[in-house]
Amino acid sequence: MPILSDRSGCESHILLPGQNSAVAESSGWDVEVRHQDLEHKLINVANATITLHSILKKYNISLEQIYSATGWTHKCACPFADHRDSRPSFGYNSTEDRFNCFGCHRSGRAVEFISFMENKPKNIVAKELLGDSFSVVDIFETETFDYSR
């Protein structure tokens, strides 16, 4: 099983859902927090790896280019099935590669978009997008991605 060290230098095993948590509990780490941290990093790596722009193309989302000093340079009717949009309220920020629907208040990047479109949990979407390209250890060791985007 892969081993990680926390910032104090203490080693701990990485646990995936369904694995025995005795090792993690004895190490003093909160298993639930570590699992959430892994999922959060997985989603961030997927969002840093896959562009929302490419996902919008995949779903045939036609965006109208507009001028906006706020950065929301494209708009269209909201593509989410449960939001009947009578006028374009879905915005795309091409600089930050983000979306925001100003009507239903959903926002995010590639993982969040697919999650809303397909009604799937974000961690499952992230795993599907990354496929076998990243291991659990890769996810935790990845510190070079800009998670703030």
N, C-alpha and C positions, 0 to 999 in steps of 0.2 A: 504494500500500500504506500502511495506517495507520502512524503513527510515535508512539512513546512516549518519554518521557524517564525515565531511572532517577533515583534520589534525588540523584546527583551532577550531574544536569543533562545527562548524555550521552544523545543521541537514539539510538533503535534501532527497527528495523522489527519489526512483529509477524509472526511466521511461524505458519502453520497447518500441520498434518501434511501431508507430501508436497510442501511448497514448498521451493525452493532455499534452503539455509541459509548460503550464502556471505556474505551481508550480516551475519547474526547472528554468525557465527564471526569475521568481521573486526572486529566491535564489541566482542569480548571476552565476550559474554554466552554462557552455556551454553544451547544450544538446548533440550536435554531438560528442564532445570530450568524454563525459561520456558514450555515446553509444559505441564509439570505444574502450574505456577502458574496458567496460564490455565484448565486443567481444574478445579483446586481452586476458583478464583474462580467459575467457571461453576456448579459444584455448590452453592457457598454462596449465590449469587444465586438459583438455583432454589429452594433450601430456604427462603430468606427471602421468596420471592414466593408459593410454593404451600404451603398448610398441610397438615400430615400429617392433621389431622382431616378435611379434605375428601377426602383420598385414601382414608382408612379407610372413609368413607361410600361412595365410588365402588366399592370392593371388597366392599361389604356386610359389613364386619366389625362384629359385634355385641359391644359392650363392656359389661361389667357394672361399674357404678359402685361403688367401695368407698372406705372411709376409709383414708387412709395418711398418716402424718406425713412420710413420705419424698417425697411428691409423686406417686407412682404411683397415681393416683386411679381408674384403670380397668383391668380385666383381662379376658382371654379365653384360650381355647386358642390356641396358636401357629398362625397361618394359613399358615406356609411348608410347602410340600408335602413336603419332605424331613425334617420334624420331626414325628413322631407324638407329639402331646402328650396324655397321659392325664389331666392336670389343668391348669387354667389357669396358664400360666407367662409369658404375654405381657402386659406392662404398658404402659400409656400414661400419660404425664405431660402432663396438659392445660395446665399452667402453662408448661412449656417446649416443648410440642408435639413430644415425642420418644416413641420406643418403645424397649422393651428386652425381649427374651425371656430370661428368667432360666434357661431350659432349654438353648436352642441358642446363647445368648450373642450374638445379633445385635442391633444397636441402631442408632439413627440418627433421621433425619427423613424427609421425604417422598421424596426422591431415593433414599435407601438402601432404604426400604421397597419401592418399585417395583422397584428393582434386584434385591432378593431374590425378590420375587414373580414377576417375569418373566424372571429369569436374564439380565439385560442389564447391560452396563457402566454405571457411574454417570454417566459423562460423556455417554453416549448418552441416558440417561433425562433428564438435565438439559436437554440440547438439545431433546428432544421436549417437555418441560414448558414451556420458555420460548418455543419456536417462533421466530417472527421478531420477538419483542418486544424483544430485546436484540442489539446488534451486538458484535463483538469489542472495539471501543473502549469501548462502554458497560460491558462487564464489567470492564475494567481501570480505568476511571474511577470505578466504583462503590465508594465508601468509606463510604457512609452506612448500609449494612446491618450489622446486629449479627451478625457471624460466629460469635460465641461460643455462640449458641443451639444 
